[in-house]
Amino acid sequence: MNHKKIPVKSMAIMLLFILIMPLLPLLISQRWNWWEAWVYALMIILGFTGSRLWIRRRHPDLLTERAHFMQHTNTKP
């Protein structure tokens, strides 16, 4: 398996997205006992993490390529 480095900026954006977005309903409502929102957040986080682990095992180059999406020069905006 050929492991290439994933840029730190890409990792930070991904972590911010995967942690903040699912918790947004809780942050907006400030209802920390809203169990449905906790279940929703857990499902999103586990689904995202599980899919990334599966891709990493099956297609590690695809994960690396997706991490470098900001560095492609010959793409349209």
mmCIF file of the N, C-alpha and C atoms, coordinates in Angstrom:
data_MODEL
# 
_entry.id   MODEL 
# 
loop_
_atom_site.group_PDB 
_atom_site.id 
_atom_site.type_symbol 
_atom_site.label_atom_id 
_atom_site.label_alt_id 
_atom_site.label_comp_id 
_atom_site.label_asym_id 
_atom_site.label_entity_id 
_atom_site.label_seq_id 
_atom_site.pdbx_PDB_ins_code 
_atom_site.Cartn_x 
_atom_site.Cartn_y 
_atom_site.Cartn_z 
_atom_site.occupancy 
_atom_site.B_iso_or_equiv 
_atom_site.pdbx_formal_charge 
_atom_site.auth_seq_id 
_atom_site.auth_comp_id 
_atom_site.auth_asym_id 
_atom_site.auth_atom_id 
_atom_site.pdbx_PDB_model_num 
ATOM 1   N N  . MET A 1 1  ? 0.824   -1.173 0.000   1.00 0.00 ? 1  MET A N  1 
ATOM 2   C CA . MET A 1 1  ? 0.000   0.000  0.000   1.00 0.00 ? 1  MET A CA 1 
ATOM 3   C C  . MET A 1 1  ? 0.872   1.241  0.000   1.00 0.00 ? 1  MET A C  1 
ATOM 4   N N  . ASN A 1 2  ? 0.583   2.147  -0.880  1.00 0.00 ? 2  ASN A N  1 
ATOM 5   C CA . ASN A 1 2  ? 1.357   3.369  -0.998  1.00 0.00 ? 2  ASN A CA 1 
ATOM 6   C C  . ASN A 1 2  ? 0.634   4.492  -0.257  1.00 0.00 ? 2  ASN A C  1 
ATOM 7   N N  . HIS A 1 3  ? 1.143   4.876  0.910   1.00 0.00 ? 3  HIS A N  1 
ATOM 8   C CA . HIS A 1 3  ? 0.518   5.941  1.691   1.00 0.00 ? 3  HIS A CA 1 
ATOM 9   C C  . HIS A 1 3  ? 1.189   7.265  1.371   1.00 0.00 ? 3  HIS A C  1 
ATOM 10  N N  . LYS A 1 4  ? 0.401   8.209  0.868   1.00 0.00 ? 4  LYS A N  1 
ATOM 11  C CA . LYS A 1 4  ? 0.899   9.551  0.611   1.00 0.00 ? 4  LYS A CA 1 
ATOM 12  C C  . LYS A 1 4  ? 0.356   10.461 1.693   1.00 0.00 ? 4  LYS A C  1 
ATOM 13  N N  . LYS A 1 5  ? 1.015   11.586 1.881   1.00 0.00 ? 5  LYS A N  1 
ATOM 14  C CA . LYS A 1 5  ? 0.593   12.519 2.917   1.00 0.00 ? 5  LYS A CA 1 
ATOM 15  C C  . LYS A 1 5  ? -0.661  13.275 2.477   1.00 0.00 ? 5  LYS A C  1 
ATOM 16  N N  . ILE A 1 6  ? -1.567  13.445 3.425   1.00 0.00 ? 6  ILE A N  1 
ATOM 17  C CA . ILE A 1 6  ? -2.759  14.252 3.202   1.00 0.00 ? 6  ILE A CA 1 
ATOM 18  C C  . ILE A 1 6  ? -2.476  15.619 3.807   1.00 0.00 ? 6  ILE A C  1 
ATOM 19  N N  . PRO A 1 7  ? -2.739  16.697 3.066   1.00 0.00 ? 7  PRO A N  1 
ATOM 20  C CA . PRO A 1 7  ? -2.434  18.042 3.571   1.00 0.00 ? 7  PRO A CA 1 
ATOM 21  C C  . PRO A 1 7  ? -3.158  18.345 4.884   1.00 0.00 ? 7  PRO A C  1 
ATOM 22  N N  . VAL A 1 8  ? -2.482  19.060 5.743   1.00 0.00 ? 8  VAL A N  1 
ATOM 23  C CA . VAL A 1 8  ? -3.029  19.410 7.059   1.00 0.00 ? 8  VAL A CA 1 
ATOM 24  C C  . VAL A 1 8  ? -4.279  20.266 6.901   1.00 0.00 ? 8  VAL A C  1 
ATOM 25  N N  . LYS A 1 9  ? -4.266  21.179 5.936   1.00 0.00 ? 9  LYS A N  1 
ATOM 26  C CA . LYS A 1 9  ? -5.422  22.048 5.712   1.00 0.00 ? 9  LYS A CA 1 
ATOM 27  C C  . LYS A 1 9  ? -6.652  21.222 5.342   1.00 0.00 ? 9  LYS A C  1 
ATOM 28  N N  . SER A 1 10 ? -6.470  20.234 4.496   1.00 0.00 ? 10 SER A N  1 
ATOM 29  C CA . SER A 1 10 ? -7.590  19.367 4.110   1.00 0.00 ? 10 SER A CA 1 
ATOM 30  C C  . SER A 1 10 ? -8.118  18.592 5.306   1.00 0.00 ? 10 SER A C  1 
ATOM 31  N N  . MET A 1 11 ? -7.224  18.117 6.143   1.00 0.00 ? 11 MET A N  1 
ATOM 32  C CA . MET A 1 11 ? -7.642  17.379 7.337   1.00 0.00 ? 11 MET A CA 1 
ATOM 33  C C  . MET A 1 11 ? -8.405  18.286 8.303   1.00 0.00 ? 11 MET A C  1 
ATOM 34  N N  . ALA A 1 12 ? -7.945  19.520 8.470   1.00 0.00 ? 12 ALA A N  1 
ATOM 35  C CA . ALA A 1 12 ? -8.605  20.455 9.381   1.00 0.00 ? 12 ALA A CA 1 
ATOM 36  C C  . ALA A 1 12 ? -10.005 20.800 8.883   1.00 0.00 ? 12 ALA A C  1 
ATOM 37  N N  . ILE A 1 13 ? -10.141 21.047 7.595   1.00 0.00 ? 13 ILE A N  1 
ATOM 38  C CA . ILE A 1 13 ? -11.450 21.361 7.019   1.00 0.00 ? 13 ILE A CA 1 
ATOM 39  C C  . ILE A 1 13 ? -12.388 20.172 7.179   1.00 0.00 ? 13 ILE A C  1 
ATOM 40  N N  . MET A 1 14 ? -11.883 18.980 6.918   1.00 0.00 ? 14 MET A N  1 
ATOM 41  C CA . MET A 1 14 ? -12.705 17.779 7.037   1.00 0.00 ? 14 MET A CA 1 
ATOM 42  C C  . MET A 1 14 ? -13.158 17.573 8.480   1.00 0.00 ? 14 MET A C  1 
ATOM 43  N N  . LEU A 1 15 ? -12.252 17.722 9.432   1.00 0.00 ? 15 LEU A N  1 
ATOM 44  C CA . LEU A 1 15 ? -12.619 17.543 10.836  1.00 0.00 ? 15 LEU A CA 1 
ATOM 45  C C  . LEU A 1 15 ? -13.628 18.593 11.289  1.00 0.00 ? 15 LEU A C  1 
ATOM 46  N N  . LEU A 1 16 ? -13.430 19.824 10.857  1.00 0.00 ? 16 LEU A N  1 
ATOM 47  C CA . LEU A 1 16 ? -14.376 20.882 11.196  1.00 0.00 ? 16 LEU A CA 1 
ATOM 48  C C  . LEU A 1 16 ? -15.750 20.558 10.629  1.00 0.00 ? 16 LEU A C  1 
ATOM 49  N N  . PHE A 1 17 ? -15.783 20.146 9.381   1.00 0.00 ? 17 PHE A N  1 
ATOM 50  C CA . PHE A 1 17 ? -17.048 19.826 8.730   1.00 0.00 ? 17 PHE A CA 1 
ATOM 51  C C  . PHE A 1 17 ? -17.743 18.644 9.398   1.00 0.00 ? 17 PHE A C  1 
ATOM 52  N N  . ILE A 1 18 ? -17.003 17.590 9.672   1.00 0.00 ? 18 ILE A N  1 
ATOM 53  C CA . ILE A 1 18 ? -17.625 16.374 10.201  1.00 0.00 ? 18 ILE A CA 1 
ATOM 54  C C  . ILE A 1 18 ? -18.026 16.517 11.668  1.00 0.00 ? 18 ILE A C  1 
ATOM 55  N N  . LEU A 1 19 ? -17.425 17.429 12.395  1.00 0.00 ? 19 LEU A N  1 
ATOM 56  C CA . LEU A 1 19 ? -17.802 17.606 13.799  1.00 0.00 ? 19 LEU A CA 1 
ATOM 57  C C  . LEU A 1 19 ? -18.824 18.718 14.010  1.00 0.00 ? 19 LEU A C  1 
ATOM 58  N N  . ILE A 1 20 ? -18.698 19.809 13.291  1.00 0.00 ? 20 ILE A N  1 
ATOM 59  C CA . ILE A 1 20 ? -19.593 20.951 13.509  1.00 0.00 ? 20 ILE A CA 1 
ATOM 60  C C  . ILE A 1 20 ? -20.943 20.771 12.820  1.00 0.00 ? 20 ILE A C  1 
ATOM 61  N N  . MET A 1 21 ? -20.940 20.344 11.572  1.00 0.00 ? 21 MET A N  1 
ATOM 62  C CA . MET A 1 21 ? -22.188 20.264 10.814  1.00 0.00 ? 21 MET A CA 1 
ATOM 63  C C  . MET A 1 21 ? -23.223 19.327 11.447  1.00 0.00 ? 21 MET A C  1 
ATOM 64  N N  . PRO A 1 22 ? -22.862 18.116 11.852  1.00 0.00 ? 22 PRO A N  1 
ATOM 65  C CA . PRO A 1 22 ? -23.881 17.260 12.474  1.00 0.00 ? 22 PRO A CA 1 
ATOM 66  C C  . PRO A 1 22 ? -24.377 17.786 13.824  1.00 0.00 ? 22 PRO A C  1 
ATOM 67  N N  . LEU A 1 23 ? -23.558 18.556 14.501  1.00 0.00 ? 23 LEU A N  1 
ATOM 68  C CA . LEU A 1 23 ? -23.952 19.093 15.805  1.00 0.00 ? 23 LEU A CA 1 
ATOM 69  C C  . LEU A 1 23 ? -24.647 20.446 15.699  1.00 0.00 ? 23 LEU A C  1 
ATOM 70  N N  . LEU A 1 24 ? -24.806 20.947 14.487  1.00 0.00 ? 24 LEU A N  1 
ATOM 71  C CA . LEU A 1 24 ? -25.413 22.261 14.288  1.00 0.00 ? 24 LEU A CA 1 
ATOM 72  C C  . LEU A 1 24 ? -26.825 22.374 14.873  1.00 0.00 ? 24 LEU A C  1 
ATOM 73  N N  . PRO A 1 25 ? -27.702 21.378 14.711  1.00 0.00 ? 25 PRO A N  1 
ATOM 74  C CA . PRO A 1 25 ? -29.022 21.505 15.351  1.00 0.00 ? 25 PRO A CA 1 
ATOM 75  C C  . PRO A 1 25 ? -28.942 21.686 16.866  1.00 0.00 ? 25 PRO A C  1 
ATOM 76  N N  . LEU A 1 26 ? -28.010 20.996 17.501  1.00 0.00 ? 26 LEU A N  1 
ATOM 77  C CA . LEU A 1 26 ? -27.845 21.148 18.949  1.00 0.00 ? 26 LEU A CA 1 
ATOM 78  C C  . LEU A 1 26 ? -27.275 22.516 19.303  1.00 0.00 ? 26 LEU A C  1 
ATOM 79  N N  . LEU A 1 27 ? -26.322 22.976 18.513  1.00 0.00 ? 27 LEU A N  1 
ATOM 80  C CA . LEU A 1 27 ? -25.708 24.278 18.790  1.00 0.00 ? 27 LEU A CA 1 
ATOM 81  C C  . LEU A 1 27 ? -26.705 25.417 18.605  1.00 0.00 ? 27 LEU A C  1 
ATOM 82  N N  . ILE A 1 28 ? -27.540 25.314 17.583  1.00 0.00 ? 28 ILE A N  1 
ATOM 83  C CA . ILE A 1 28 ? -28.514 26.376 17.319  1.00 0.00 ? 28 ILE A CA 1 
ATOM 84  C C  . ILE A 1 28 ? -29.612 26.385 18.377  1.00 0.00 ? 28 ILE A C  1 
ATOM 85  N N  . SER A 1 29 ? -30.152 25.212 18.676  1.00 0.00 ? 29 SER A N  1 
ATOM 86  C CA . SER A 1 29 ? -31.282 25.146 19.613  1.00 0.00 ? 29 SER A CA 1 
ATOM 87  C C  . SER A 1 29 ? -30.853 25.233 21.072  1.00 0.00 ? 29 SER A C  1 
ATOM 88  N N  . GLN A 1 30 ? -29.630 24.855 21.362  1.00 0.00 ? 30 GLN A N  1 
ATOM 89  C CA . GLN A 1 30 ? -29.095 24.786 22.721  1.00 0.00 ? 30 GLN A CA 1 
ATOM 90  C C  . GLN A 1 30 ? -29.945 23.892 23.621  1.00 0.00 ? 30 GLN A C  1 
ATOM 91  N N  . ARG A 1 31 ? -30.534 22.880 23.012  1.00 0.00 ? 31 ARG A N  1 
ATOM 92  C CA . ARG A 1 31 ? -31.290 21.862 23.755  1.00 0.00 ? 31 ARG A CA 1 
ATOM 93  C C  . ARG A 1 31 ? -30.420 20.619 23.824  1.00 0.00 ? 31 ARG A C  1 
ATOM 94  N N  . TRP A 1 32 ? -29.613 20.519 24.851  1.00 0.00 ? 32 TRP A N  1 
ATOM 95  C CA . TRP A 1 32 ? -28.637 19.438 24.958  1.00 0.00 ? 32 TRP A CA 1 
ATOM 96  C C  . TRP A 1 32 ? -29.284 18.103 25.307  1.00 0.00 ? 32 TRP A C  1 
ATOM 97  N N  . ASN A 1 33 ? -30.554 18.104 25.695  1.00 0.00 ? 33 ASN A N  1 
ATOM 98  C CA . ASN A 1 33 ? -31.259 16.853 25.988  1.00 0.00 ? 33 ASN A CA 1 
ATOM 99  C C  . ASN A 1 33 ? -32.098 16.380 24.796  1.00 0.00 ? 33 ASN A C  1 
ATOM 100 N N  . TRP A 1 34 ? -31.881 16.922 23.631  1.00 0.00 ? 34 TRP A N  1 
ATOM 101 C CA . TRP A 1 34 ? -32.605 16.551 22.410  1.00 0.00 ? 34 TRP A CA 1 
ATOM 102 C C  . TRP A 1 34 ? -31.954 15.291 21.839  1.00 0.00 ? 34 TRP A C  1 
ATOM 103 N N  . TRP A 1 35 ? -32.472 14.134 22.240  1.00 0.00 ? 35 TRP A N  1 
ATOM 104 C CA . TRP A 1 35 ? -31.824 12.870 21.908  1.00 0.00 ? 35 TRP A CA 1 
ATOM 105 C C  . TRP A 1 35 ? -31.854 12.571 20.417  1.00 0.00 ? 35 TRP A C  1 
ATOM 106 N N  . GLU A 1 36 ? -32.891 13.027 19.695  1.00 0.00 ? 36 GLU A N  1 
ATOM 107 C CA . GLU A 1 36 ? -32.941 12.780 18.251  1.00 0.00 ? 36 GLU A CA 1 
ATOM 108 C C  . GLU A 1 36 ? -31.797 13.479 17.523  1.00 0.00 ? 36 GLU A C  1 
ATOM 109 N N  . ALA A 1 37 ? -31.449 14.662 17.977  1.00 0.00 ? 37 ALA A N  1 
ATOM 110 C CA . ALA A 1 37 ? -30.332 15.388 17.358  1.00 0.00 ? 37 ALA A CA 1 
ATOM 111 C C  . ALA A 1 37 ? -29.005 14.691 17.655  1.00 0.00 ? 37 ALA A C  1 
ATOM 112 N N  . TRP A 1 38 ? -28.870 14.126 18.853  1.00 0.00 ? 38 TRP A N  1 
ATOM 113 C CA . TRP A 1 38 ? -27.657 13.374 19.181  1.00 0.00 ? 38 TRP A CA 1 
ATOM 114 C C  . TRP A 1 38 ? -27.551 12.114 18.323  1.00 0.00 ? 38 TRP A C  1 
ATOM 115 N N  . VAL A 1 39 ? -28.675 11.431 18.110  1.00 0.00 ? 39 VAL A N  1 
ATOM 116 C CA . VAL A 1 39 ? -28.677 10.234 17.259  1.00 0.00 ? 39 VAL A CA 1 
ATOM 117 C C  . VAL A 1 39 ? -28.323 10.616 15.828  1.00 0.00 ? 39 VAL A C  1 
ATOM 118 N N  . TYR A 1 40 ? -28.911 11.712 15.335  1.00 0.00 ? 40 TYR A N  1 
ATOM 119 C CA . TYR A 1 40 ? -28.602 12.198 13.988  1.00 0.00 ? 40 TYR A CA 1 
ATOM 120 C C  . TYR A 1 40 ? -27.103 12.478 13.849  1.00 0.00 ? 40 TYR A C  1 
ATOM 121 N N  . ALA A 1 41 ? -26.543 13.207 14.801  1.00 0.00 ? 41 ALA A N  1 
ATOM 122 C CA . ALA A 1 41 ? -25.117 13.551 14.745  1.00 0.00 ? 41 ALA A CA 1 
ATOM 123 C C  . ALA A 1 41 ? -24.254 12.295 14.784  1.00 0.00 ? 41 ALA A C  1 
ATOM 124 N N  . LEU A 1 42 ? -24.607 11.357 15.632  1.00 0.00 ? 42 LEU A N  1 
ATOM 125 C CA . LEU A 1 42 ? -23.842 10.115 15.738  1.00 0.00 ? 42 LEU A CA 1 
ATOM 126 C C  . LEU A 1 42 ? -23.906 9.314  14.435  1.00 0.00 ? 42 LEU A C  1 
ATOM 127 N N  . MET A 1 43 ? -25.086 9.250  13.823  1.00 0.00 ? 43 MET A N  1 
ATOM 128 C CA . MET A 1 43 ? -25.221 8.529  12.554  1.00 0.00 ? 43 MET A CA 1 
ATOM 129 C C  . MET A 1 43 ? -24.379 9.167  11.455  1.00 0.00 ? 43 MET A C  1 
ATOM 130 N N  . ILE A 1 44 ? -24.385 10.482 11.379  1.00 0.00 ? 44 ILE A N  1 
ATOM 131 C CA . ILE A 1 44 ? -23.609 11.181 10.349  1.00 0.00 ? 44 ILE A CA 1 
ATOM 132 C C  . ILE A 1 44 ? -22.115 10.967 10.582  1.00 0.00 ? 44 ILE A C  1 
ATOM 133 N N  . ILE A 1 45 ? -21.666 11.143 11.810  1.00 0.00 ? 45 ILE A N  1 
ATOM 134 C CA . ILE A 1 45 ? -20.236 11.005 12.118  1.00 0.00 ? 45 ILE A CA 1 
ATOM 135 C C  . ILE A 1 45 ? -19.762 9.570  11.888  1.00 0.00 ? 45 ILE A C  1 
ATOM 136 N N  . LEU A 1 46 ? -20.523 8.588  12.361  1.00 0.00 ? 46 LEU A N  1 
ATOM 137 C CA . LEU A 1 46 ? -20.130 7.187  12.170  1.00 0.00 ? 46 LEU A CA 1 
ATOM 138 C C  . LEU A 1 46 ? -20.192 6.778  10.700  1.00 0.00 ? 46 LEU A C  1 
ATOM 139 N N  . GLY A 1 47 ? -21.195 7.265  9.977   1.00 0.00 ? 47 GLY A N  1 
ATOM 140 C CA . GLY A 1 47 ? -21.289 6.959  8.548   1.00 0.00 ? 47 GLY A CA 1 
ATOM 141 C C  . GLY A 1 47 ? -20.121 7.529  7.769   1.00 0.00 ? 47 GLY A C  1 
ATOM 142 N N  . PHE A 1 48 ? -19.767 8.764  8.059   1.00 0.00 ? 48 PHE A N  1 
ATOM 143 C CA . PHE A 1 48 ? -18.638 9.402  7.384   1.00 0.00 ? 48 PHE A CA 1 
ATOM 144 C C  . PHE A 1 48 ? -17.339 8.670  7.717   1.00 0.00 ? 48 PHE A C  1 
ATOM 145 N N  . THR A 1 49 ? -17.132 8.410  8.999   1.00 0.00 ? 49 THR A N  1 
ATOM 146 C CA . THR A 1 49 ? -15.903 7.737  9.425   1.00 0.00 ? 49 THR A CA 1 
ATOM 147 C C  . THR A 1 49 ? -15.813 6.331  8.840   1.00 0.00 ? 49 THR A C  1 
ATOM 148 N N  . GLY A 1 50 ? -16.913 5.608  8.874   1.00 0.00 ? 50 GLY A N  1 
ATOM 149 C CA . GLY A 1 50 ? -16.925 4.257  8.321   1.00 0.00 ? 50 GLY A CA 1 
ATOM 150 C C  . GLY A 1 50 ? -16.641 4.229  6.833   1.00 0.00 ? 50 GLY A C  1 
ATOM 151 N N  . SER A 1 51 ? -17.232 5.156  6.095   1.00 0.00 ? 51 SER A N  1 
ATOM 152 C CA . SER A 1 51 ? -16.990 5.185  4.647   1.00 0.00 ? 51 SER A CA 1 
ATOM 153 C C  . SER A 1 51 ? -15.545 5.541  4.338   1.00 0.00 ? 51 SER A C  1 
ATOM 154 N N  . ARG A 1 52 ? -14.959 6.431  5.107   1.00 0.00 ? 52 ARG A N  1 
ATOM 155 C CA . ARG A 1 52 ? -13.557 6.802  4.870   1.00 0.00 ? 52 ARG A CA 1 
ATOM 156 C C  . ARG A 1 52 ? -12.614 5.650  5.217   1.00 0.00 ? 52 ARG A C  1 
ATOM 157 N N  . LEU A 1 53 ? -12.910 4.921  6.273   1.00 0.00 ? 53 LEU A N  1 
ATOM 158 C CA . LEU A 1 53 ? -12.084 3.760  6.617   1.00 0.00 ? 53 LEU A CA 1 
ATOM 159 C C  . LEU A 1 53 ? -12.190 2.678  5.545   1.00 0.00 ? 53 LEU A C  1 
ATOM 160 N N  . TRP A 1 54 ? -13.388 2.485  5.020   1.00 0.00 ? 54 TRP A N  1 
ATOM 161 C CA . TRP A 1 54 ? -13.582 1.494  3.962   1.00 0.00 ? 54 TRP A CA 1 
ATOM 162 C C  . TRP A 1 54 ? -12.835 1.900  2.694   1.00 0.00 ? 54 TRP A C  1 
ATOM 163 N N  . ILE A 1 55 ? -12.932 3.183  2.315   1.00 0.00 ? 55 ILE A N  1 
ATOM 164 C CA . ILE A 1 55 ? -12.211 3.666  1.128   1.00 0.00 ? 55 ILE A CA 1 
ATOM 165 C C  . ILE A 1 55 ? -10.706 3.551  1.348   1.00 0.00 ? 55 ILE A C  1 
ATOM 166 N N  . ARG A 1 56 ? -10.257 3.865  2.547   1.00 0.00 ? 56 ARG A N  1 
ATOM 167 C CA . ARG A 1 56 ? -8.819  3.789  2.837   1.00 0.00 ? 56 ARG A CA 1 
ATOM 168 C C  . ARG A 1 56 ? -8.295  2.362  2.675   1.00 0.00 ? 56 ARG A C  1 
ATOM 169 N N  . ARG A 1 57 ? -9.115  1.400  3.069   1.00 0.00 ? 57 ARG A N  1 
ATOM 170 C CA . ARG A 1 57 ? -8.706  0.002  2.939   1.00 0.00 ? 57 ARG A CA 1 
ATOM 171 C C  . ARG A 1 57 ? -8.758  -0.492 1.504   1.00 0.00 ? 57 ARG A C  1 
ATOM 172 N N  . ARG A 1 58 ? -9.804  -0.110 0.789   1.00 0.00 ? 58 ARG A N  1 
ATOM 173 C CA . ARG A 1 58 ? -10.009 -0.635 -0.557  1.00 0.00 ? 58 ARG A CA 1 
ATOM 174 C C  . ARG A 1 58 ? -9.302  0.175  -1.640  1.00 0.00 ? 58 ARG A C  1 
ATOM 175 N N  . HIS A 1 59 ? -9.313  1.517  -1.510  1.00 0.00 ? 59 HIS A N  1 
ATOM 176 C CA . HIS A 1 59 ? -8.763  2.393  -2.540  1.00 0.00 ? 59 HIS A CA 1 
ATOM 177 C C  . HIS A 1 59 ? -8.003  3.557  -1.899  1.00 0.00 ? 59 HIS A C  1 
ATOM 178 N N  . PRO A 1 60 ? -6.829  3.319  -1.335  1.00 0.00 ? 60 PRO A N  1 
ATOM 179 C CA . PRO A 1 60 ? -6.103  4.386  -0.632  1.00 0.00 ? 60 PRO A CA 1 
ATOM 180 C C  . PRO A 1 60 ? -5.704  5.546  -1.548  1.00 0.00 ? 60 PRO A C  1 
ATOM 181 N N  . ASP A 1 61 ? -5.436  5.276  -2.819  1.00 0.00 ? 61 ASP A N  1 
ATOM 182 C CA . ASP A 1 61 ? -5.068  6.358  -3.734  1.00 0.00 ? 61 ASP A CA 1 
ATOM 183 C C  . ASP A 1 61 ? -6.231  7.312  -3.979  1.00 0.00 ? 61 ASP A C  1 
ATOM 184 N N  . LEU A 1 62 ? -7.446  6.804  -3.971  1.00 0.00 ? 62 LEU A N  1 
ATOM 185 C CA . LEU A 1 62 ? -8.622  7.648  -4.160  1.00 0.00 ? 62 LEU A CA 1 
ATOM 186 C C  . LEU A 1 62 ? -8.767  8.631  -3.002  1.00 0.00 ? 62 LEU A C  1 
ATOM 187 N N  . LEU A 1 63 ? -8.545  8.165  -1.806  1.00 0.00 ? 63 LEU A N  1 
ATOM 188 C CA . LEU A 1 63 ? -8.633  9.033  -0.631  1.00 0.00 ? 63 LEU A CA 1 
ATOM 189 C C  . LEU A 1 63 ? -7.578  10.131 -0.690  1.00 0.00 ? 63 LEU A C  1 
ATOM 190 N N  . THR A 1 64 ? -6.376  9.787  -1.102  1.00 0.00 ? 64 THR A N  1 
ATOM 191 C CA . THR A 1 64 ? -5.302  10.771 -1.227  1.00 0.00 ? 64 THR A CA 1 
ATOM 192 C C  . THR A 1 64 ? -5.623  11.782 -2.323  1.00 0.00 ? 64 THR A C  1 
ATOM 193 N N  . GLU A 1 65 ? -6.139  11.299 -3.438  1.00 0.00 ? 65 GLU A N  1 
ATOM 194 C CA . GLU A 1 65 ? -6.485  12.201 -4.539  1.00 0.00 ? 65 GLU A CA 1 
ATOM 195 C C  . GLU A 1 65 ? -7.571  13.184 -4.123  1.00 0.00 ? 65 GLU A C  1 
ATOM 196 N N  . ARG A 1 66 ? -8.560  12.713 -3.399  1.00 0.00 ? 66 ARG A N  1 
ATOM 197 C CA . ARG A 1 66 ? -9.636  13.595 -2.937  1.00 0.00 ? 66 ARG A CA 1 
ATOM 198 C C  . ARG A 1 66 ? -9.133  14.613 -1.919  1.00 0.00 ? 66 ARG A C  1 
ATOM 199 N N  . ALA A 1 67 ? -8.120  14.270 -1.172  1.00 0.00 ? 67 ALA A N  1 
ATOM 200 C CA . ALA A 1 67 ? -7.568  15.200 -0.185  1.00 0.00 ? 67 ALA A CA 1 
ATOM 201 C C  . ALA A 1 67 ? -6.821  16.347 -0.848  1.00 0.00 ? 67 ALA A C  1 
ATOM 202 N N  . HIS A 1 68 ? -6.353  16.146 -2.072  1.00 0.00 ? 68 HIS A N  1 
ATOM 203 C CA . HIS A 1 68 ? -5.590  17.172 -2.788  1.00 0.00 ? 68 HIS A CA 1 
ATOM 204 C C  . HIS A 1 68 ? -6.450  17.945 -3.784  1.00 0.00 ? 68 HIS A C  1 
ATOM 205 N N  . PHE A 1 69 ? -7.747  18.052 -3.544  1.00 0.00 ? 69 PHE A N  1 
ATOM 206 C CA . PHE A 1 69 ? -8.635  18.675 -4.518  1.00 0.00 ? 69 PHE A CA 1 
ATOM 207 C C  . PHE A 1 69 ? -8.345  20.155 -4.738  1.00 0.00 ? 69 PHE A C  1 
ATOM 208 N N  . MET A 1 70 ? -7.777  20.838 -3.769  1.00 0.00 ? 70 MET A N  1 
ATOM 209 C CA . MET A 1 70 ? -7.489  22.273 -3.912  1.00 0.00 ? 70 MET A CA 1 
ATOM 210 C C  . MET A 1 70 ? -6.211  22.525 -4.702  1.00 0.00 ? 70 MET A C  1 
ATOM 211 N N  . GLN A 1 71 ? -5.426  21.511 -4.953  1.00 0.00 ? 71 GLN A N  1 
ATOM 212 C CA . GLN A 1 71 ? -4.124  21.703 -5.579  1.00 0.00 ? 71 GLN A CA 1 
ATOM 213 C C  . GLN A 1 71 ? -4.112  21.387 -7.068  1.00 0.00 ? 71 GLN A C  1 
ATOM 214 N N  . HIS A 1 72 ? -5.246  21.017 -7.648  1.00 0.00 ? 72 HIS A N  1 
ATOM 215 C CA . HIS A 1 72 ? -5.289  20.727 -9.078  1.00 0.00 ? 72 HIS A CA 1 
ATOM 216 C C  . HIS A 1 72 ? -5.292  22.039 -9.855  1.00 0.00 ? 72 HIS A C  1 
ATOM 217 N N  . THR A 1 73 ? -4.444  22.122 -10.871 1.00 0.00 ? 73 THR A N  1 
ATOM 218 C CA . THR A 1 73 ? -4.309  23.377 -11.616 1.00 0.00 ? 73 THR A CA 1 
ATOM 219 C C  . THR A 1 73 ? -5.126  23.406 -12.893 1.00 0.00 ? 73 THR A C  1 
ATOM 220 N N  . ASN A 1 74 ? -5.478  22.276 -13.447 1.00 0.00 ? 74 ASN A N  1 
ATOM 221 C CA . ASN A 1 74 ? -6.155  22.258 -14.735 1.00 0.00 ? 74 ASN A CA 1 
ATOM 222 C C  . ASN A 1 74 ? -7.655  22.011 -14.612 1.00 0.00 ? 74 ASN A C  1 
ATOM 223 N N  . THR A 1 75 ? -8.280  22.504 -13.561 1.00 0.00 ? 75 THR A N  1 
ATOM 224 C CA . THR A 1 75 ? -9.714  22.324 -13.378 1.00 0.00 ? 75 THR A CA 1 
ATOM 225 C C  . THR A 1 75 ? -10.425 23.663 -13.438 1.00 0.00 ? 75 THR A C  1 
ATOM 226 N N  . LYS A 1 76 ? -11.686 23.613 -13.805 1.00 0.00 ? 76 LYS A N  1 
ATOM 227 C CA . LYS A 1 76 ? -12.494 24.830 -13.859 1.00 0.00 ? 76 LYS A CA 1 
ATOM 228 C C  . LYS A 1 76 ? -13.013 25.152 -12.465 1.00 0.00 ? 76 LYS A C  1 
ATOM 229 N N  . PRO A 1 77 ? -13.201 26.432 -12.173 1.00 0.00 ? 77 PRO A N  1 
ATOM 230 C CA . PRO A 1 77 ? -13.716 26.802 -10.848 1.00 0.00 ? 77 PRO A CA 1 
ATOM 231 C C  . PRO A 1 77 ? -15.187 26.461 -10.693 1.00 0.00 ? 77 PRO A C  1 
# 
